[in-house]
Each structure stands twice: as structure tokens, then as C-alpha cells.
Amino acid sequence: MPVLDFTIGADPEFVMKDGENLIYSGDYADLNDDFGMDGSGVAFEVRPKPSKDPIKVINNIYNIFKKEVFYKDNFLKYKWIAGSYTQSSEEGCPLGGHIHFGFKYHGVSSNIIMDYLDRYLGLVSLLIENRLDGKERRECGYGKASDYRVNDHGFEYRVVSSWLTTPYISAAILCLAKTIVYEFLNNSKFEWHLFTYNKSIFSSFDVKVFRNKYFPVVWKDITKMELYQNYKPYIDLIYFLVKNELTWLPKYDVKEAWGIYDTKKRVIFDSIDMDTIWIRNV
């Protein structure tokens, strides 16, 4: 049977804030296709070119950031925020990290693949998001179990909050997503431990029960997947955060986490390549 490979892409969201006030993406008519606005005109969206290699997608995101602030250096004055939800002085804004998979279903039921993604990616991501922010996002109607949309290239999985917080987190989430779906498409004999859960768990999530009872089983399955060894240095960050009960939010904002900042009114870029800031397991 031929290997079924596929591209992975995304359109993660983030907001810019000036103090407690949101900077509305809809106020900028000259945004590019790869750096645009969400449907509400509040959050910004990054739309990297898809690739079969998730790490190339991360580098594409960095290059989009770099290009955009070169032409709009006023964006560097603001705080950039990703994650699940942010509150301004006027309104709240839920944030999504939609992941795009570039393949058709090949006769597979969409309900089956969403169940796999929910258990091995969606629920795991809930363990590392900010609890209150995640609850606020889902109460707004976003990020519920098996949330997906079919599009021209394949489909997008819409459960996960915005993982754009750091390049490390972005790499971990995209590599895990690629690993899970690749296994699903190519290994019909893989022993998935599809524990029973009520889909309302995404709204009333018992962190302690899932972390102690189900996560060890889920993680053991993940480590047996074929692509896990390829992406182990990236994916293992998730394990570290879960076991240490940490969130995916750093102590600094998105632009700083990605190495984009302003010094003496000039745009300065560190040379960021994923291979130089986190050595890939080759």
C-alpha cells in the first residue's frame, strides 16, 4: 500500500493590544493574504504556506512576521497575545489555532478521524492552555469537540486554541498533529486506545482526572507512532509541560517569543531558524 502523505497548514490567530485596548485588524485595509484578519475584524491571522514538513510551516510563520513588521513597524509598539482568549477594556476575544490537513478523506468517515484528533490532540491541548481562558473560549461557542470544516484542500481541525505563543509550542502542536494523522492514514494495525468520554468534557474539563487517568495512555500511544521519532525533540515539550503542570503561555508576548523586536526605533531581527534554537533529532 503506498504511503499517504499530506501537507499541513494553519491560520492561527492573535491579537494586538495597546495597554488594555485592542488594535483591530479590520482597521488595516492593506493587510496581506498571509497576514490578514479574522472574520470579525478583531484578531489578526497568520496564513503560512503549507508543507509536508511542519517545521517548514514554523519557519514560514516567522518569515511572515518579519516581513509584516518591516513594512508596519508600528505593530512593534503593541503587545501580541495568543492562547485561548483575551479580554480588553471593551470586549473579549476568543482565539483559534486551526490546523489544515491537505488530503481528502480517502473513504474514511470524518467522524472517525475527528475522534482520533480529539483524543490525541484536542484533549491534550486542553492540559496546557490557561484553564480560565480556555473555558471562556468554549463558552463563546469555539473549540468544542470534533469542530472541523471541509475546504478545497482537505479539512481544518478547529478545536485547538491559538498555539502561536512561541515557536516551540507551534512546532510541538503541528508536529503532533502531523504524527497523529499520518499514523491514522498509514497504519491500519495501530492499536489506538480509544477510551470512552463524553464530548461535553471539552466544556467541563476535569484536568486532574484526564492528566492522571488518560494522559499516560494517550502519550504511550503517541510514542509508538512512526513519525514520533522524527519529531521527538518538538513533541516532547508537550509532555514536559503536562507533567510539570505548566501552560503554553510564556512570560513574554508573541513577538518577543518569536525574536521580533524594536531597538532604538529600528527593526532588529535575530536570526531565527528552528534548527538553531532547538536542534532537530535527525
Backbone torsions as a table, in degrees:
resi	resn	phi	psi	omega
1	MET	NA	127.7	-179.6
2	PRO	-66.6	149.2	178.4
3	VAL	-69.1	132.1	176.2
4	LEU	-97.4	99.0	177.5
5	ASP	-101.5	168.7	-173.9
6	PHE	-161.3	159.2	174.7
7	THR	-84.2	157.0	173.8
8	ILE	-126.9	139.0	179.7
9	GLY	-143.3	-170.7	-176.0
10	ALA	-172.5	164.6	168.8
11	ASP	-141.9	65.7	-178.6
12	PRO	-66.7	149.3	-177.1
13	GLU	-107.1	155.3	169.2
14	PHE	-154.5	164.0	177.7
15	VAL	-118.3	158.0	171.1
16	MET	-112.2	138.4	179.9
17	LYS	-130.5	140.6	172.4
18	ASP	-109.6	97.8	-170.3
19	GLY	67.9	-120.8	177.9
20	GLU	-99.3	4.0	-176.3
21	ASN	-101.2	136.4	177.5
22	LEU	-76.5	142.6	169.6
23	ILE	-96.1	115.7	-172.4
24	TYR	-81.2	127.6	178.4
25	SER	-63.4	-30.2	-179.7
26	GLY	-66.6	-12.5	178.0
27	ASP	-80.1	-6.0	-177.7
28	TYR	-112.6	101.9	-177.6
29	ALA	-76.8	-15.2	-173.7
30	ASP	-102.8	23.3	175.6
31	LEU	-68.9	152.1	-176.7
32	ASN	-88.7	169.0	177.3
33	ASP	-62.2	-33.9	-177.9
34	ASP	-90.3	-7.5	175.9
35	PHE	-138.9	91.0	-171.8
36	GLY	-126.1	-157.3	-178.7
37	MET	-120.5	156.1	175.6
38	ASP	-76.7	178.0	-175.0
39	GLY	-63.7	-24.4	-178.5
40	SER	-87.0	-11.7	-177.9
41	GLY	76.4	17.0	178.8
42	VAL	-103.5	-62.5	-177.8
43	ALA	-80.6	158.3	171.5
44	PHE	-95.0	151.6	177.0
45	GLU	-123.8	139.6	172.8
46	VAL	-106.3	130.2	-176.0
47	ARG	-125.0	79.8	-177.4
48	PRO	-70.3	154.4	174.2
49	LYS	-64.4	132.3	-179.4
50	PRO	-70.9	161.9	-179.8
51	SER	-155.5	158.2	171.9
52	LYS	-72.0	-19.6	179.3
53	ASP	-103.4	114.4	-179.5
54	PRO	-57.6	-31.1	-178.5
55	ILE	-67.9	-32.7	174.8
56	LYS	-65.2	-34.2	177.1
57	VAL	-64.0	-39.5	177.8
58	ILE	-62.8	-44.4	177.7
59	ASN	-64.5	-34.5	176.9
60	ASN	-64.5	-38.5	176.9
61	ILE	-61.9	-46.5	179.4
62	TYR	-58.8	-43.6	-179.5
63	ASN	-64.7	-34.0	175.9
64	ILE	-65.2	-47.1	176.7
65	PHE	-56.0	-48.4	-176.6
66	LYS	-59.6	-46.3	-178.9
67	LYS	-65.5	-42.1	-173.9
68	GLU	-67.0	-44.2	-178.4
69	VAL	-75.2	-17.9	174.3
70	PHE	-63.7	-39.0	-179.6
71	TYR	-91.2	-21.4	-179.8
72	LYS	-130.3	72.1	-175.9
73	ASP	-69.8	-11.4	174.6
74	ASN	-65.2	-23.0	176.7
75	PHE	-62.4	-23.4	-178.8
76	LEU	-72.6	-13.8	178.8
77	LYS	-74.9	-18.6	-170.7
78	TYR	-101.2	161.0	173.6
79	LYS	-87.1	132.2	179.2
80	TRP	-102.5	130.5	-174.0
81	ILE	-129.7	129.2	172.0
82	ALA	-117.7	-164.6	-177.7
83	GLY	111.7	-138.5	-174.6
84	SER	-105.4	-37.1	-170.1
85	TYR	-165.2	144.4	173.4
86	THR	-137.3	146.6	-178.6
87	GLN	-111.7	131.5	175.6
88	SER	-106.7	-174.8	178.2
89	SER	-69.1	-17.6	-175.2
90	GLU	-115.4	-32.7	-173.9
91	GLU	-158.8	166.5	173.9
92	GLY	-101.4	155.6	-177.2
93	CYS	-137.7	111.3	174.3
94	PRO	-74.9	146.8	-175.4
95	LEU	-125.8	133.9	-177.9
96	GLY	-113.5	153.5	175.5
97	GLY	-123.1	60.9	-174.4
98	HIS	-62.5	134.2	-177.6
99	ILE	-113.6	129.8	-175.3
100	HIS	-103.6	133.3	178.4
101	PHE	-114.8	123.0	-172.9
102	GLY	-90.6	65.1	173.6
103	PHE	-157.7	155.7	173.8
104	LYS	-84.5	173.3	-171.4
105	TYR	-74.3	-14.4	-179.2
106	HIS	53.9	37.8	177.3
107	GLY	81.7	1.6	-179.0
108	VAL	-87.3	137.8	177.8
109	SER	-63.0	132.9	178.4
110	SER	-62.7	-30.6	179.5
111	ASN	-63.9	-35.6	-179.5
112	ILE	-68.0	-49.4	-177.2
113	ILE	-67.4	-32.0	176.9
114	MET	-67.9	-36.4	176.2
115	ASP	-60.8	-41.0	179.5
116	TYR	-66.1	-44.9	179.7
117	LEU	-65.2	-38.5	178.3
118	ASP	-60.3	-46.8	-175.2
119	ARG	-72.4	-40.3	-171.2
120	TYR	-99.4	-10.3	177.4
121	LEU	-130.0	-52.9	-176.0
122	GLY	-59.8	-52.6	-179.2
123	LEU	-67.0	-36.4	178.3
124	VAL	-63.9	-39.5	-179.8
125	SER	-64.8	-29.6	178.1
126	LEU	-64.4	-25.9	-178.7
127	LEU	-71.4	-22.1	-175.2
128	ILE	-114.1	0.1	175.3
129	GLU	-82.8	164.6	171.9
130	ASN	-68.0	124.3	-171.5
131	ARG	-57.5	-49.7	-176.4
132	LEU	-67.0	-41.1	179.0
133	ASP	-63.7	-41.3	179.3
134	GLY	-63.2	-40.6	178.5
135	LYS	-63.2	-43.1	178.7
136	GLU	-61.3	-41.5	-179.4
137	ARG	-61.9	-47.1	-177.6
138	ARG	-70.5	-28.5	175.4
139	GLU	-69.8	-20.2	174.2
140	CYS	-81.9	-3.9	177.7
141	GLY	98.2	7.3	-178.4
142	TYR	-107.8	150.3	171.1
143	GLY	75.8	24.0	177.7
144	LYS	-79.8	167.8	-175.2
145	ALA	-55.3	139.8	174.2
146	SER	58.5	29.2	177.2
147	ASP	-77.5	116.7	179.6
148	TYR	-149.7	166.5	177.5
149	ARG	-144.0	132.2	176.6
150	VAL	-80.4	138.4	175.8
151	ASN	-138.9	-173.2	-172.0
152	ASP	-61.1	-37.9	-175.0
153	HIS	-87.2	-15.4	-176.5
154	GLY	160.0	-104.8	176.6
155	PHE	-156.7	163.4	175.0
156	GLU	-122.4	135.3	177.8
157	TYR	-93.9	122.2	-166.1
158	ARG	-113.3	13.8	-175.4
159	VAL	-76.7	-41.1	-170.0
160	VAL	-74.1	138.5	173.8
161	SER	-68.9	177.3	-176.1
162	SER	-71.2	111.2	-179.1
163	TRP	-87.6	14.9	-173.9
164	LEU	-77.2	8.6	-172.5
165	THR	-58.9	-40.6	175.9
166	THR	-147.8	160.4	174.9
167	PRO	-64.4	-27.8	178.7
168	TYR	-65.5	-48.7	178.7
169	ILE	-64.3	-42.6	180.0
170	SER	-58.8	-44.3	179.1
171	ALA	-64.6	-42.1	-178.5
172	ALA	-62.1	-46.0	-177.2
173	ILE	-68.8	-45.6	-178.3
174	LEU	-68.6	-37.6	177.9
175	CYS	-67.0	-38.6	177.5
176	LEU	-66.4	-42.8	178.8
177	ALA	-59.7	-44.9	178.7
178	LYS	-61.8	-44.3	-177.2
179	THR	-61.5	-45.0	-178.1
180	ILE	-63.7	-49.5	-175.4
181	VAL	-71.2	-35.1	176.8
182	TYR	-61.0	-43.0	179.5
183	GLU	-64.9	-42.5	179.8
184	PHE	-59.0	-41.0	-176.5
185	LEU	-78.8	-27.5	-168.0
186	ASN	-114.5	-8.4	-176.7
187	ASN	-133.1	87.5	-178.6
188	SER	-69.0	-13.8	-178.2
189	LYS	-96.4	0.3	-179.0
190	PHE	-63.9	136.0	-177.6
191	GLU	-90.7	91.5	177.9
192	TRP	-79.7	134.7	176.7
193	HIS	-97.3	83.8	-174.3
194	LEU	-85.3	77.2	179.3
195	PHE	-62.2	150.1	179.8
196	THR	-79.6	134.0	175.5
197	TYR	-148.8	153.3	176.6
198	ASN	-85.9	129.9	-175.8
199	LYS	-64.2	-13.1	175.2
200	SER	-70.7	-8.7	178.5
201	ILE	-58.4	-26.8	179.7
202	PHE	-67.8	-23.3	178.5
203	SER	-95.5	-34.9	179.2
204	SER	-122.8	74.8	-169.6
205	PHE	-86.5	122.2	176.0
206	ASP	-92.3	94.8	-174.1
207	VAL	-58.3	-46.3	-174.6
208	LYS	-63.1	-44.6	-178.8
209	VAL	-63.2	-47.1	-177.7
210	PHE	-66.5	-42.8	-178.4
211	ARG	-63.3	-40.7	-175.2
212	ASN	-85.4	-34.8	-173.0
213	LYS	-95.9	-44.0	-170.7
214	TYR	-104.2	-34.3	-175.7
215	PHE	-58.8	-42.4	178.7
216	PRO	-57.6	-36.9	179.5
217	VAL	-70.7	-45.6	179.1
218	VAL	-59.5	-46.0	-176.5
219	TRP	-67.3	-36.7	177.4
220	LYS	-61.6	-40.7	176.5
221	ASP	-62.4	-45.0	-178.1
222	ILE	-58.5	-41.2	-177.5
223	THR	-69.5	-13.3	177.8
224	LYS	-92.9	-6.3	-177.9
225	MET	-75.1	148.4	-171.7
226	GLU	-58.8	-44.3	-175.7
227	LEU	-81.6	-6.9	-178.9
228	TYR	-56.4	-45.1	-179.0
229	GLN	-63.5	-32.6	177.2
230	ASN	-63.2	-38.5	-172.3
231	TYR	-113.9	15.8	-175.4
232	LYS	-52.4	-45.7	-178.1
233	PRO	-59.9	-26.9	-179.9
234	TYR	-86.9	-50.5	-175.7
235	ILE	-62.9	-34.6	-175.9
236	ASP	-64.4	-16.7	175.1
237	LEU	-60.2	-36.6	179.6
238	ILE	-61.9	-44.6	178.5
239	TYR	-59.7	-44.5	179.8
240	PHE	-59.1	-45.5	-178.6
241	LEU	-65.7	-43.7	-178.9
242	VAL	-64.2	-48.1	-176.9
243	LYS	-65.9	-28.1	179.8
244	ASN	-99.6	6.9	176.6
245	GLU	55.4	44.9	177.6
246	LEU	-106.6	159.1	176.8
247	THR	-99.2	172.1	178.4
248	TRP	-85.3	7.5	179.8
249	LEU	-91.2	124.0	175.4
250	PRO	-81.6	177.7	-179.9
251	LYS	-87.0	8.0	179.4
252	TYR	-136.7	169.2	-172.0
253	ASP	-85.3	177.0	-172.0
254	VAL	-59.5	-45.9	-175.6
255	LYS	-65.5	-36.5	177.0
256	GLU	-68.4	-39.7	179.9
257	ALA	-62.7	-32.4	-179.9
258	TRP	-90.8	2.8	175.3
259	GLY	78.4	29.4	179.7
260	ILE	-117.2	118.4	-175.7
261	TYR	-154.4	170.6	-176.4
262	ASP	-115.8	128.8	177.4
263	THR	-127.3	122.9	179.6
264	LYS	53.3	43.0	176.3
265	LYS	64.3	17.0	173.9
266	ARG	-117.9	147.4	178.0
267	VAL	-80.8	121.5	-179.3
268	ILE	-119.0	132.9	178.7
269	PHE	-119.3	129.3	165.6
270	ASP	-72.0	151.7	175.5
271	SER	-78.1	100.4	-176.8
272	ILE	-106.9	118.4	172.5
273	ASP	-136.4	134.2	-174.9
274	MET	-56.4	-29.0	-179.5
275	ASP	-73.4	-17.5	-179.8
276	THR	-96.5	-21.8	180.0
277	ILE	-103.0	-13.4	174.9
278	TRP	-154.0	105.4	-174.1
279	ILE	-63.2	127.8	-177.6
280	ARG	-81.0	142.5	-179.6
281	ASN	-79.0	106.2	-175.7
282	VAL	-105.3	NA	NA
